[in-house]
Amino acid sequence: LLLPNAEPNEAYQACNRISRELDRIGAVAEPKRADIALVFDYESAWAWKIQPQGRDFDYLDLVMRFYRALRQWGMSVDVVPPQAQAVSGRKLVLLPGLFAGSDALADALAASGATILLGPRTGSKTADFSIADGLPPGPFRRLIDMKVRRVESLPPFVDVPLRGGGRFDGWREFLETGEDVETRRVSEDGHAAHIARERVHYLGGRPDAATAKIIVGELLREAGLKPRELHRDIRIRDNGDIRYVFNYGPETVDISDLVDTETVLFGETQLAPRDVLVFCKA
């Protein structure tokens, strides 16, 4: 904020501007519980560092692929721990790579009524690093009749193309499904890649960014949510009844189709680089 001689530096002016803008609209932190929960688990992060089963497998990267897809669709999302109360009352819950499942979490998901995405690697181990009882995804098998019978950790120069478009990279699984399970996506070599039973989905591989976005868009619509096709540099975040629109890119972007101009509190619809527009939601 300050130079060594105590003169204001550039960051001081930026913080001063932000402070005045927030004061002008009387902003307070009052985020509402989001309809979407993305489960992130520190124990899973530590466990997959110990046993990644592939040089480039990274739990945070896997979770971020789904987080970025949600944000690209203009959604506000709560990042939550793998606890029953954290996933209850949601419309969509995503659990990529959760190391060890629990009966309590599986029961909460079953009772939640939410659209659910499991995998890859979800529930594949127990807390003491043994293979999940009855094969992965362990306790989550009560949600969808399937099991993982084999996995492959793939080198960077190999991917798994999917019929109709999309691909997995770095990781894939070979799935065995029950009679009431629908196959939504199949790999080019003929193996089930994305399966579903009613509102519960399992993804048997690590999707690249484009594939993750397509799948997340489908899940959002299935959950009764309304995804928005945003410019690559634009992101939205709601705080109470106030919506913030950010431009993280290097160019000015026209966001007039996202904004009720009559309720703008500050900012311009021709949103400059590294700038924000704020308005009241209808």
C-alpha positions in Angstrom: 0.0 0.0 0.0 2.8 2.4 0.9 6.3 3.1 -0.5 9.3 2.7 1.8 9.1 6.5 2.4 5.4 6.2 3.5 4.0 7.8 0.3 0.9 6.1 -1.1 1.6 3.5 -3.8 -0.7 2.3 -6.6 -2.4 -0.3 -4.4 -3.3 2.4 -1.9 -5.3 4.3 -4.6 -7.1 1.1 -5.7 -8.1 0.2 -2.1 -9.2 3.7 -1.5 -11.5 3.6 -4.6 -12.9 0.2 -3.6 -13.6 1.4 0.0 -15.5 4.4 -1.3 -17.5 2.4 -3.8 -18.6 -0.2 -1.2 -19.4 2.5 1.3 -21.6 4.3 -1.3 -23.8 1.3 -1.8 -23.8 0.3 1.9 -22.3 -3.1 1.1 -22.2 -5.7 3.8 -21.2 -9.4 3.6 -24.5 -11.3 3.4 -24.0 -14.2 1.0 -27.0 -16.5 0.7 -26.6 -20.3 0.7 -25.9 -21.2 -2.9 -27.9 -23.8 -4.8 -24.7 -25.4 -5.8 -22.1 -27.1 -3.6 -18.7 -28.2 -4.7 -17.1 -30.6 -2.2 -13.4 -29.9 -1.4 -11.6 -32.0 1.2 -8.2 -31.3 2.6 -7.7 -34.9 3.6 -8.3 -35.9 0.0 -5.7 -33.4 -1.1 -3.1 -34.9 1.3 -4.1 -38.5 0.5 -3.7 -38.0 -3.3 -0.4 -36.4 -2.8 0.7 -39.5 -1.0 -0.8 -41.9 -3.5 -1.5 -40.0 -6.8 -1.1 -43.1 -9.0 0.1 -40.7 -11.7 2.7 -38.0 -12.0 0.4 -35.3 -13.2 -2.7 -36.2 -11.0 -3.5 -33.3 -8.8 -6.6 -33.1 -6.7 -6.8 -29.3 -6.6 -6.6 -29.3 -10.4 -9.4 -31.8 -10.7 -11.7 -29.8 -8.4 -10.8 -26.5 -10.2 -11.9 -27.9 -13.5 -15.4 -28.2 -12.2 -15.2 -24.9 -10.3 -14.1 -23.0 -13.5 -16.9 -24.7 -15.5 -19.5 -23.5 -12.9 -18.1 -20.0 -12.9 -18.0 -19.9 -16.7 -21.7 -20.7 -16.7 -22.3 -17.6 -14.4 -23.1 -19.6 -11.3 -22.4 -18.8 -7.6 -21.1 -21.8 -5.8 -20.3 -22.7 -2.2 -17.1 -24.7 -1.8 -17.9 -27.0 1.2 -16.4 -29.9 3.3 -17.7 -33.5 2.8 -20.2 -33.2 5.6 -23.9 -34.0 5.7 -25.1 -30.5 6.7 -23.0 -28.9 4.0 -24.6 -30.8 1.1 -28.2 -30.7 2.3 -30.7 -28.3 0.8 -28.8 -27.9 -2.5 -30.0 -28.3 -6.1 -26.6 -29.6 -7.4 -23.7 -31.2 -5.6 -20.4 -32.1 -7.2 -17.9 -34.5 -5.5 -14.8 -34.9 -7.8 -12.0 -37.0 -6.4 -13.3 -37.4 -2.8 -10.8 -39.9 -1.4 -12.9 -41.7 1.2 -16.7 -41.6 1.4 -18.8 -42.0 4.5 -22.2 -43.5 5.2 -23.4 -40.3 6.7 -22.5 -38.3 3.6 -24.0 -40.9 1.3 -27.2 -40.9 3.3 -27.4 -37.0 3.2 -26.9 -37.0 -0.5 -29.6 -39.7 -1.0 -32.1 -37.5 1.1 -31.1 -34.2 -0.5 -33.1 -34.4 -3.7 -30.1 -32.7 -5.4 -28.6 -33.6 -8.8 -25.3 -35.3 -7.9 -22.0 -35.8 -9.8 -19.6 -38.3 -8.4 -16.1 -39.1 -9.6 -13.6 -39.7 -10.8 -11.9 -41.4 -7.9 -14.7 -40.6 -5.5 -15.0 -43.1 -2.7 -12.3 -45.2 -4.1 -10.4 -45.7 -0.8 -11.0 -46.0 2.9 -9.5 -43.7 5.5 -6.6 -46.1 6.0 -5.8 -46.3 2.2 -7.4 -49.7 1.5 -9.7 -50.3 -1.5 -13.3 -49.3 -0.7 -15.5 -52.2 0.5 -17.3 -53.7 -2.5 -15.0 -51.7 -4.9 -15.2 -48.0 -5.6 -17.1 -45.8 -5.1 -17.6 -47.5 -1.8 -20.5 -46.1 0.2 -21.8 -44.1 -2.7 -22.7 -47.3 -4.5 -26.0 -47.0 -2.6 -26.7 -44.0 -4.8 -26.0 -45.6 -8.2 -25.6 -49.3 -9.0 -22.1 -49.4 -10.4 -18.5 -50.2 -9.5 -15.0 -49.4 -10.8 -13.2 -52.6 -11.8 -10.0 -51.0 -13.3 -8.3 -47.7 -13.6 -5.5 -46.2 -15.8 -3.2 -43.3 -15.1 -2.4 -41.8 -18.5 0.7 -40.0 -19.7 0.3 -36.4 -21.0 0.6 -37.5 -24.7 -2.4 -39.9 -24.3 -6.1 -39.0 -24.0 -9.4 -40.8 -24.1 -11.7 -39.3 -26.8 -15.4 -39.7 -26.2 -18.0 -40.5 -28.9 -19.8 -37.3 -29.9 -17.1 -35.1 -28.6 -15.1 -34.4 -25.5 -12.2 -36.3 -23.9 -10.6 -37.4 -20.7 -6.9 -36.8 -19.9 -4.6 -38.1 -17.2 -7.1 -40.5 -15.7 -9.8 -43.0 -16.7 -11.8 -45.7 -15.1 -13.6 -48.8 -16.4 -17.1 -49.0 -15.0 -19.4 -51.9 -14.4 -23.1 -50.8 -14.2 -26.4 -52.3 -13.0 -29.5 -52.8 -15.1 -31.1 -49.5 -14.1 -28.1 -47.4 -14.9 -28.1 -45.3 -18.1 -24.9 -44.7 -20.1 -24.7 -41.1 -21.1 -21.3 -41.0 -22.7 -19.1 -43.7 -24.2 -15.4 -43.6 -25.0 -14.3 -44.2 -28.6 -12.9 -47.6 -27.6 -16.4 -48.6 -26.4 -16.3 -48.2 -22.6 -18.9 -46.4 -20.4 -17.5 -42.9 -19.5 -20.5 -41.0 -18.0 -23.4 -43.0 -16.4 -26.5 -41.9 -14.5 -29.3 -43.3 -12.5 -32.1 -40.7 -12.2 -30.5 -37.7 -10.6 -27.1 -39.3 -9.7 -24.2 -39.2 -12.2 -20.8 -40.8 -12.2 -18.0 -39.6 -14.4 -15.3 -42.2 -15.1 -12.4 -40.0 -16.0 -10.8 -36.5 -15.7 -12.5 -34.3 -18.3 -10.6 -31.6 -20.1 -11.8 -28.0 -19.6 -14.2 -28.0 -22.6 -15.7 -31.4 -21.6 -16.1 -30.3 -18.0 -18.0 -27.2 -19.1 -20.4 -29.2 -21.3 -21.2 -31.7 -18.6 -21.6 -29.1 -15.9 -24.0 -27.2 -18.2 -26.1 -30.3 -18.7 -26.2 -30.9 -14.9 -27.2 -27.3 -14.2 -30.2 -27.6 -16.6 -31.2 -31.0 -15.1 -31.1 -29.4 -11.6 -33.5 -26.7 -12.7 -30.8 -24.0 -12.8 -30.2 -21.5 -15.6 -26.7 -21.4 -16.9 -25.5 -18.2 -18.7 -23.0 -18.3 -21.6 -20.5 -15.7 -20.4 -17.6 -14.1 -22.2 -14.4 -16.0 -21.3 -13.2 -13.1 -19.1 -16.4 -12.3 -17.3 -17.5 -13.7 -13.9 -20.5 -13.1 -11.7 -20.9 -13.3 -8.0 -24.0 -12.6 -5.9 -24.0 -11.2 -2.4 -27.5 -11.0 -1.0 -29.6 -9.1 -3.6 -26.5 -7.4 -5.1 -24.8 -8.9 -8.2 -21.2 -8.1 -9.0 -19.9 -8.6 -12.6 -16.1 -8.7 -13.0 -13.9 -8.4 -16.0 -10.7 -10.4 -15.4 -9.4 -10.0 -19.0 -7.3 -7.5 -20.9 -10.1 -6.0 -23.1 -13.3 -4.1 -22.6 -16.4 -6.3 -22.8 -20.0 -5.4 -23.5 -22.1 -6.9 -20.6 -25.3 -5.1 -21.3 -27.1 -8.4 -21.9 -26.3 -9.4 -18.3 -27.4 -6.2 -16.6 -30.7 -4.5 -15.6 -29.4 -1.0 -16.3 -32.1 0.7 -14.2 -30.6 -0.9 -11.1 -26.9 -0.2 -11.7 -25.2 1.0 -8.5 -21.9 1.7 -10.1 -19.9 0.6 -13.1 -20.3 0.7 -16.9 -21.9 -1.9 -19.2 -18.8 -1.4 -21.4 -16.8 -3.1 -18.7 -13.1 -2.1 -18.8 -10.3 -4.6 -18.0 -9.9 -5.3 -14.3 -13.1 -3.4 -13.5 -16.5 -4.3 -11.9 -20.1 -3.4 -12.3 -22.6 -3.7 -9.5 -26.4 -3.8 -9.7 -29.5 -4.9 -7.7 -31.1 -8.1 -8.9 -34.7 -7.9 -9.8 
